[in-house]
Amino acid sequence: MIEGYLRLLGIEGRPEATYETLVDLHHRHLDTLPYDNLSIMLAAIGALGAPHSVDPGETLERVAAGGNAGYCFHHNGLVALVLEELGFEVVRRPGQLIETTGPSGELDHLAFEVRGLPTAENPEGRWWPDLGFGDAFREPLPLVDGHFRQNGFVYRLVRVGADGWTFHHDPAGSFHGNLIRGVVGLDEVAARHPALATPPGPYTSKLVVQRRDATGADTVRSIRYTRIGEGAVTRELRDFEEWSMALEGLGLSFAGVEDDALRELHKRQAADYDEWLLTR
């Protein structure tokens, strides 16, 4: 079932369940599949019947056929499933977005832990890969207290008991951090998805497409393009062709999406962006 996904990432056959494989897959996934909420936004404007399901098997089938993954529930659900199929020990964990006032108190991020991969620097062998943040870390983080420098960014991780941790993003990132604690089942993730992905859910107001590469991260939020890290820049994408080319440049697929729907989405996002400018 996972061979199509592995081929998409340029991997032939089934690699062994090693730390090196985990890092390689982490890099390849980030390079190939951007974070996106396109199906959510198309559904919100009536151009799609419903956002894509967060069932990992359906996500696996969709991306293997050349489609988009989605947001964190999709990305981390997919990769956790693939890693299990490859023989890794995986524990799924719920995350809460940290705002200025503290953790959200809601399940709004799906994370997972990989166990049994000791290294000299991490003898306990517990690792946190995460493909669902969009602009966060490039390398899986060891589940130990500390600051971690990657490509000019600094991330902080603080363990919370035996089964939790707090993540503090680099100040240049798009969010403050995440509290991850406990365990979560796929049924809980599926039950939470509609509250996030249908109006007035938090992922239904702005199109967000992000991709983390080896030296930085690119984001299109509404009609604004931003790069952090090497080559940092910000610009507006008011022209539809420029906007759509920027999205495709991040790896977003428009397969099966009508041009009129994309133009309508761009038009609405531009109008919302102008309203946002008036509040600054």
C-alpha positions in Angstrom: 0.0 0.0 0.0 2.9 2.4 0.7 4.9 1.7 -2.4 3.3 4.5 -4.5 4.1 7.0 -1.7 7.7 5.8 -1.5 8.1 6.1 -5.2 6.7 9.7 -5.1 9.6 10.4 -2.7 12.1 8.8 -4.9 12.5 5.7 -2.8 12.5 2.3 -4.5 11.7 -0.8 -2.3 11.1 -0.7 1.4 14.0 0.8 3.4 14.9 -0.7 6.8 13.5 0.8 10.0 16.6 2.8 11.0 17.4 6.3 12.2 19.0 7.1 8.9 15.8 6.0 7.1 13.7 8.2 9.4 15.8 11.3 8.6 15.9 10.6 4.9 12.1 10.1 4.7 11.6 13.3 6.7 13.7 15.3 4.2 12.1 13.8 1.2 8.5 14.3 2.4 9.2 17.9 3.2 10.7 18.5 -0.2 7.8 16.8 -2.0 4.5 17.5 -0.2 3.7 21.0 1.1 1.4 21.8 4.0 -1.9 23.0 2.6 -5.5 23.7 3.3 -6.6 24.0 -0.4 -9.4 21.4 -0.1 -10.7 23.1 3.0 -10.8 26.5 1.3 -12.4 25.2 -1.9 -15.1 23.5 0.2 -15.6 26.8 2.2 -16.4 28.7 -1.0 -18.6 25.9 -2.4 -16.3 24.7 -5.1 -15.8 21.3 -3.4 -18.4 19.1 -1.6 -16.3 18.6 1.5 -12.7 18.9 2.6 -10.5 15.8 2.2 -10.9 13.2 4.9 -8.1 12.7 7.5 -8.2 8.9 7.1 -4.5 8.0 6.7 -5.3 5.4 4.1 -7.2 7.9 1.9 -4.4 10.4 2.3 -1.9 7.8 1.3 -3.9 6.9 -1.8 -4.4 10.5 -2.8 -0.8 11.6 -2.6 0.5 8.5 -4.3 -1.8 9.5 -7.2 -0.3 13.0 -7.4 -2.7 14.8 -5.1 -2.1 17.1 -2.1 -1.7 15.9 1.4 -3.4 18.6 3.5 -2.7 20.0 7.0 -1.1 18.3 10.1 -3.8 15.7 10.6 -3.2 14.5 7.0 0.6 14.7 6.9 1.4 13.2 10.3 -1.4 10.6 9.9 0.1 9.5 6.6 3.7 9.4 7.7 2.9 7.5 11.0 1.1 4.9 8.9 4.0 4.5 6.5 6.5 4.2 9.3 4.4 1.5 11.0 4.3 -0.3 7.7 8.1 -0.1 7.6 8.5 -1.6 11.0 9.0 1.5 13.2 7.5 1.8 16.7 5.1 4.8 16.5 3.0 6.5 19.3 0.4 9.0 18.1 0.1 12.1 20.4 -2.3 15.0 20.6 -1.0 18.6 20.3 -2.4 22.0 21.4 -1.3 25.2 19.7 0.4 27.6 22.1 -0.8 31.2 21.7 0.3 34.2 23.8 -2.2 33.2 26.4 -1.0 29.6 26.6 -2.1 26.3 25.1 -5.4 26.2 23.2 -6.8 23.4 25.3 -8.1 21.7 22.1 -6.8 19.0 19.9 -5.5 21.0 16.9 -2.3 19.1 16.1 -1.6 15.5 15.5 2.0 14.5 16.4 3.7 11.2 16.8 6.8 9.8 18.5 9.2 7.2 17.1 10.9 4.9 19.6 13.7 2.4 19.6 16.3 4.3 17.6 19.2 5.1 20.0 22.1 7.2 18.9 25.2 8.5 20.7 23.5 11.9 21.1 20.1 10.3 22.0 20.7 7.0 23.8 17.1 6.7 24.9 16.2 6.5 21.2 12.9 8.5 21.3 12.4 10.9 18.3 9.9 13.5 17.2 9.5 13.8 13.4 6.9 16.3 12.4 5.7 16.9 8.8 2.6 18.9 9.7 3.9 22.2 10.9 4.7 23.7 7.5 7.7 25.9 8.5 9.2 24.2 11.5 12.2 21.9 11.9 13.9 20.1 9.1 15.4 17.3 11.1 13.5 15.0 13.6 14.1 16.3 17.1 15.4 14.0 19.9 12.9 13.9 22.8 15.3 15.5 25.3 15.3 19.0 26.9 17.3 21.5 25.0 17.8 24.0 22.2 18.3 22.7 18.7 19.9 24.8 15.9 19.0 23.9 12.3 19.9 26.0 9.3 20.0 29.3 11.2 16.8 28.6 13.2 16.7 27.7 16.9 14.0 25.4 18.4 13.5 24.6 22.1 12.0 21.5 23.5 11.0 20.9 27.2 9.9 17.5 28.3 6.6 17.3 30.2 6.4 14.1 32.2 7.1 10.8 30.5 4.7 11.2 27.6 4.7 14.9 26.8 6.8 17.9 25.7 6.5 21.6 24.9 7.9 22.9 21.6 8.9 26.5 21.2 9.3 27.6 17.6 12.0 29.9 16.3 10.8 33.6 16.6 10.7 33.8 12.8 8.2 31.0 12.6 4.5 31.2 11.9 3.3 30.1 15.4 4.6 30.2 19.0 4.8 26.6 19.8 2.9 23.4 20.7 2.1 21.4 23.8 2.1 17.7 23.1 1.0 15.3 25.8 -0.8 12.0 26.1 -1.9 9.6 23.4 -4.6 10.0 20.8 -6.5 7.6 18.5 -7.4 8.1 14.9 -11.1 8.1 15.8 -10.5 11.2 18.0 -8.6 12.9 15.1 -11.4 12.2 12.7 -14.0 13.5 15.1 -12.1 16.7 15.6 -11.5 17.4 11.9 -14.9 19.0 11.0 -14.5 21.6 13.8 -11.2 22.7 12.2 -12.0 22.3 8.6 -15.5 23.6 8.1 -16.7 27.1 8.7 -16.2 28.8 11.1 -13.2 26.6 11.8 -9.8 28.2 12.2 -8.5 26.6 9.0 -11.3 28.0 6.8 -10.5 31.7 6.6 -7.1 31.9 4.8 -5.4 29.8 2.2 -2.1 28.6 3.7 0.6 26.6 1.7 4.0 26.1 3.2 7.1 24.1 2.5 10.3 23.7 4.6 13.5 23.2 2.6 17.1 22.7 3.6 17.8 26.5 4.2 14.4 28.0 5.1 10.7 27.9 4.6 8.3 29.4 2.1 4.7 30.4 2.9 1.8 31.7 0.8 -0.9 32.9 3.2 -3.9 34.4 1.5 -2.1 36.4 -1.3 1.1 37.1 0.6 4.3 35.2 -0.1 6.9 35.1 2.7 10.2 33.3 2.9 12.1 33.0 6.1 15.7 31.8 6.4 18.1 32.1 3.5 16.8 34.5 0.8 14.2 36.0 3.2 11.6 38.1 1.3 8.0 39.2 1.4 5.7 40.2 -1.4 2.1 40.4 -2.4 0.6 38.1 -5.1 -2.2 40.2 -6.5 -2.0 38.8 -10.0 -3.8 35.5 -10.3 -1.1 34.0 -12.6 1.7 35.0 -10.2 -0.3 33.6 -7.2 -1.0 30.2 -8.9 2.6 29.9 -10.1 3.9 30.5 -6.6 1.6 27.8 -5.2 2.7 25.3 -7.9 6.3 26.3 -7.1 5.7 25.1 -3.6 4.6 21.8 -4.9 0.8 22.3 -4.6 -1.2 20.2 -7.1 -4.2 21.7 -9.0 -5.2 18.3 -10.4 -9.0 18.1 -10.6 -9.5 21.7 -9.6 -11.4 24.0 -12.0 -9.7 27.2 -13.1 -12.8 29.2 -12.2 -12.7 27.9 -8.7 -9.1 28.9 -8.2 -9.8 32.4 -9.6 -12.7 32.8 -7.3 -10.6 31.7 -4.3 -7.9 34.2 -5.3 -10.4 37.0 -5.7 -11.9 36.3 -2.2 -8.5 36.0 -0.6 -7.4 39.3 -2.2 -10.5 41.0 -0.8 -9.9 39.6 2.7 -6.3 40.6 2.6 -7.2 44.2 1.8 -9.7 44.1 4.8 -6.8 42.8 6.9 -4.6 45.7 5.8 -7.1 48.2 7.0 -6.8 46.7 10.6 -3.0 47.0 10.8 
